[in-house]
Structure formats: structure tokens, C-alpha cells
Amino acid sequence: MRGAGQGASDKYGEPTLVDAVRNSLADGHPLALLQAMGVVVEKGTPYVFSRLTLGESNPLGLSVFVDNLSVATDIEHTMALAVLTELMVDNPALQRRCRVEVEFRGGRLAAWIRDLPRTRVYRAVRIGHALGDRDQLLLDVRMADHQGAVAVMIDHLAFSDVSDLGVTRESFDAAVAHARDLGAPVVEMDLADARAWIEQGVENVIIPRADDSRLGFPAVLRWLLTRLPAGGQLRKSPRDDYRAVSTVFDAFFTSPQGARFTPRDAYEELLSQIVDSGTGDPLRWSEYRARRAMDFLSYDSCGTVDVLIDAPDLLRVFIPIAHALSGIAPALTDRVLAVIDEAEPAFRERVIAEAKKWDD
């Protein structure tokens, strides 16, 4: 998208701001224009969105951009100013400039644009994953006469970070009903808790995930979070519940199947390292989590090679017991065990090769 003060198309044939506004309005949903203006906000404040996008090597000068918008009095530029007034939650000074300019023009804006300050999030639900790999937080957003369902995916396999976000193609109610039909756990969330979980997931992003389809949505999400009450409860990771983890370990190592892993201290240390990886939940294991756990185990993860090389066998015995305790369907357990069987030869070969390097 080229400069703000240019016409509907330029000599290079590239889309201009006017094109972007018209195309977004033709989409028929307010979130299309919000996303388009969100791209501008993200490019102009990469220090804010560096955890959500890869940022820009040459940040857009937002102040100059607003100046250019202000010299063009057509309705498209006025609508862009009105939307930016909402989205620039991290730049109050520019927000005020945009608001004053829009009020000064006094032009006729679409009803939903005039009503943006009254946007509300009415409901929030958490759509879980049977094996705990992720949570999808779904927000029921109302803008004037429009209803939208904004989805925020939080991936628990590494850092419990925001891995994806966007607008669902279904309505909020339809998306919830679809999740229930698939048997996914659906939990109503307090709106303040939903905000706390999402903000925590944003803070946990370490490696930004580059995806052009997500551009603009981080800025829209940041604005929507200001529509939610603050002061909610943060998510607690299963790995932080030491008493529960200890109870599961005791149940395992005192069972007939687990008692054969001796000395217990050595195998419990290995199992602790494995459980602490991924979601940190001792009771729920997906195929991806089991494979990832074995991939990340290395020679220096355990005191002896004799113990480390038993990791696949340890998981084959532990996971069925853990799944029985948590009520996971046997079919899901069988799929995890099949992945362990498949990954075991390469795992053993790697561990032995690493041990040989150290003459162990």
C-alpha cells in the first residue's frame, strides 16, 4: 500500500490507501478495515509488536502518515483516521490528533465506524484440546450491528504463547457449537480472565511467527483487549502444581508396571525432565508432545546412558497409566504409543552415538 495522500491508484499500479479502504468496505465486515489499518499501526510501532510480528527494518513514521491523511478530505481518508483513532492505543497523542481531525471534518461516516468506541466483547470461551496441546480463546465481539468471533490460539507445547489469531468464518455461537460437536472441551471464561490469559500469551512469545495473513490482527487484538476488564487470573501451568505431579509419580512408581524402573531416583529424575517439557502436564500426552520430548532428550539429560536409553520404554509404560488416571480414550493412547515405537530406533542410535563421543 502506497502513500496516504495519493489517489485511487498510482503510476506503479500499486494499491493505495483509498484502494485498501474501499476493498475493506467491500468485504462487508468491519474487521476487514480494522485489519488494514492495523497493518499501519504495527508498521509504525514495531517496538510494541515485535513479540507478535517480525517488525519492520524501516518503521513507518506514524506522525507523518497522519499528516498525510489530514491533508486529504475525501471520505476514505476520513474513515482511515477514524479507525486509527481507536487502534493507536499505545500513542495517545496521535489518537487525539486523529480524533480532532475527524470531529473537525464532521463528515458522514458509516454507523459502525461512529460506534467503534462502543465496541464490546460480550462473551469469552476457552476451547480446549483433548490432550492439552493448546487452547483457543474465542471472543464474541459486537460492533454496531455487526457480530464477529475473534479467535486467539495459545500453544502450550513450548511457551504457552499466542501462536495464531484472526477472525473465524463462523459466528461465535456456531463456532462454539461446532467445537462441542467435535467433543472439544468448551469452558465459559470470565472476561477479565480471558484478557489476562491473552496478555500472558502475548508476553510469552519469544520467536515471532511470520505469517502475512496475521498482519494487522495483533493491533486489532491489542485494541479489543482494552474493551475487556482488567484484573483477571493468569493461566497456571500444570508443571507448577508440584503436589499433583508428585501424586502422579507416586502412583506410577508404586504400581506393578512402574516399580521395575529402578533405581527410582534416577528414573524419576528422567521422567521429571520429560514431563516438564512441552505442556508440563503429566496426565495428557499427544503424539507431537511425545515425539518432541524424545527429540529434546540428550546425553547430558541424565546421569547414565543406561537410564536415558530406557526413555522410550519408560514412556510406553507411564503414558497409559497417566491417561487412565485422566480418562483419555484408549485410541488416543494407542496413537501416542505408535509414535514412540516409530521414534525409538533413531533415539537409541543418537544416544549411543553421543555416549561414544564421551567414551561412555
N, C-alpha and C positions, 0 to 999 in steps of 0.2 A: 504494500500500500504506500503510495507516494504522498507528497506533502499535503498538509491540511488545507492550504489556501488555493489549491488547484481545482479545475473544473471536473466534469464528469469523466473525462479521460484525457490522457496527456499524449505527447508525440511519441512516447515509447510504447503506447498501448497498454501500459500497466494500470491496474485498478487504483483509483484514488479514494480518498476518504468518502466522498459523495457516493461512489460506487459501493463501497463497503456498507454504508448506511442503508442505501436503497436495497441492496441484496439481502441484508439482515432483516429489514422490514418485510421483504417479500417472503421470507421464510415463515412468517406468520406467528412467530413466538418471540416474546420479549427477550428471552435468554440469548437469542442469536445476536442481537445488537449489543447486549451486555458483554458477551464473549468478545466481540470485535473490539469494543472499547477497552476490555480487559487486557487485550494484547498490548495496547498503547501504554496502559498503566504499568504492566510488567516490564516492558522495554525501557520505560522511563525511571523505574525504581528497582534495578536488578539487585541492589543490596538487600532489599526486603524479600525478594522472591528467589534468591539464589538457592534456597533449600527446596524450592518447588520446580524451578526450571534451570536450565544451564546458563541463563542470563545472556547479556549482550556484551561483546567486547567494546562496542561504542554505544553507550547508553543514549537513548533518545532524550533530548532536552525538553522536559515536560513544560517548563515555563515558556519556552519559545513556541512549542506546539500549541499551547493555549492562546498565545498572542496571535498565531496564525488563524486559529479558529475564530478569534474575536473580530478579525477584520472582514470575515465573510458572513453576510447576514442572511443567507438562504436558510430554509428550514432544516436541511440536512445537517449543517454545521451547528445550528441551534440545538438540535436533538443530541448531537455528539457532546456538546457542552453540558447538557442536562444530565446525560448518563455519567459523564466524567465527574460531575458534582457528587454523585453517590459513590462511585468506585474509589476515589482518591482518599480513602480513609486514613492513609499514612501521610497525607500532605494537606493539613487544614488550611494553610494559606492559599494554595491553589484551588481548593474546594470553594473557598469564599469568593475568589475571583470568578470562577465559573458560575457560581450561583448569582452573583450580582449581575453578570453579563446576561444571563438567561432572563432574570427578572426585568432588566432594563429593556430588553427587546419586546417583552410582552406578547410574543407571537403565540399562535395556536399550536400546541403540542398534542401528540396522541395522549389519550387519557391515561394509558398505563405509564407513560413517562412522567406525567404530572404526579401520579400516585406512587412513584418509586419510593419516596420517603416513608410511605405507609406499608411497604412490603413486610410481610410477616411469615414466620415459619410456624406452622400450626402443630405439626406432629413430627416426631422422630422415632424411627425404629432401627433396631440392630438385627440384620440378617446374618446369622452365624454360619459357620462351616462345620459340618458334622465332625471333622477331625481337628478343628481348631486352627487351621492354617491362616484364616483371615476372617475379618468382619466387614460387612458392608453397612455403612450408616446411611439411611435413606431419609431425606428431609422433604417434608410436604410444604412447598413454597407457594405462597399466594401473592400475585402481583395484579392489582386491579381485578379484572375479570378472568385473569389467566391463572392456571394452576400448573405447577411444574414439580417434578420429582428430581431432586439433585442427589446423586449417589457419590459417596466417598468411600473408597476401598482402603482398608488398613491391613497391611500384610504383616503377620506375626512370625513369619519364618526366619526373620533376621532381626529387625529393629522395631517392629510394630510401628512402621512408618506408613504415611499416606503413599500408596503405590499407584492409585488411579482415581480420577474424579471426572464427573461430567453429568449430563442430563439423560435420564432414561427415556426410552422411546414410549414407555407405558406411563399411565397415570400413577400417582402414588398408590392408590388403592389396588390397582391392577398389578403393580409390581409386588406388593405385599402378598396378594392372593396367589400370584404365581410362585413366589418363594415357598409359601405354605403348601401348595400343591406338590412341589418337589421334595417336601419333607425337611426343608431347611429350618433351623431354629429361628423363630422371629420373636423378638422381645421389644416391647414398648419402652422407650427411653425418656427420662426427664430431659427437657430441652437444655437445661444447664449442663447436665452430664454429657449430652451429645456434643455440645460446644467444647467441653473440657477434653473429651476423647479426641476430637478432630484436631484441636490445637496441640495436644500432646503428640499426635501422629505427625503433624507438620514439623514440630520441633525435632522429632526423631529421624527425619530424613537426613541421611549422610551422603548418599550418592544420588544426585538428582536423576530422574528418569526422563530422558529426552523423548518427547512424543508430540509432534506438531498438532495432533488432534486435541491435546490438552491446553494449548496456548490460550490464554485469556481466562480459563476457568479458575486458576488459582486466585486471580484478583477478584473474580466474582464470589468465590468461596469466602475470601477474607472479608468482603463486604457483608455477605449473608450472615457470617458469624456475629457481626455487630447487631443483627436482628434477634439474636438469641441471648437469654440471660446468662450472666457470668456466675462464677462460684460453684460450678458443678464438681462432681467427684471424678478424679482421674482413673483411668483403667489400671487395675492391678494385675501384674503378670503372675501366672501360676508358679513361676520359679521363685517368686518372693514369698510364697506360702510354705515356709520350711517345715512346719509341722505336718502339713498334708503330704509333702514329698517324703518325709521320714516315715509316715504311716504306710505309704505305698511300698517303700523299700523294705520295711519290716515284714509286710505281708508277703513280699516276693521271696526274700532270703530265708524265711522260716517255712516256706511251702516246700513240699517234696520235690518240685521241679527246680526251685531256686537254691535249695540247700546244697546242691552238688557243686556250686560255684564257690570254691574255697581256695585260698583264704578269703573270707568275706570282705575284709577291709580293702584288699586290692581290687576285687571285682566291684565293690560298692563305689570306690573312687572312680573306676572306669565308667560305671553306669551313671554316676553323678555328672560326669563330663558330657556324656551322650545326652542325658535328659536336659541339661542346661542349654544345649544347642537348640536352634530353631525356636519353637513356640515356648519352650520351657515347661510344657505340660507333661507330667509323667504318665498320664492316663489316656492320651489320644495321639495316635501316630498315623500320619498319611504316608503314602508311597514316596512322595517327594521328600518329606522330612527324614524318613529312614535312610534313603539314599544319600541325602545331603550330610546326615550325621556320620555315615561311614566315610564319605569323601573327605571330611574335615578332620578325621582322626589321623594322627601321625605318630611316628616312632616315639617322640618325646611327650606324648599324651599320657603315658602310663609308665609305671616303674619297670615292668619287664615285658619282653616280647611275648612270653608265654601267656600272659594275661591279655594283652592287647589283641593278639591274633584270634582270641575267642570272642571278640566283639560281635560278629555275626551270630554266633551260637547263643550268646547272651541275649541279644535282641529277639531271636526266634523264640526263646522261652519266656522272656519278660513281656513282650508286647501282647500275646494272647491273654496273659493274666491281667495286665493293665486294662485291656479292652473289655474283659469280662467284668472287671470292677466298675467300669464306666458305662456298660451297656452298649458297646459298639457292636454293630452287626457282624456276625462271623464272615460274611462275604467280603467286607471291607478289610478285615484282619487278614484273610487269605491273600488279598491283593498285595498287602504290605509284605507278607512273608515271601511271596513270589519275587518281589523286588530285592529282598535281602539275599535270597538264593542266587539271583542273577548277578548281583554285585559282589558276592563273596570271593570268587576266584581272583578278580582284579585287586580286591582289597588285600587278600593274603599275599599276593605277589608283590604288591607295593610295600607292605610292612616288612616282608622278608628282605627285600632289596634295600630298604632303609636301614635295617638292622645290620646287614652285611657291611654297609659303609662304616659302621662303628665297631666292626668285628664282634658283634654280639651273637 
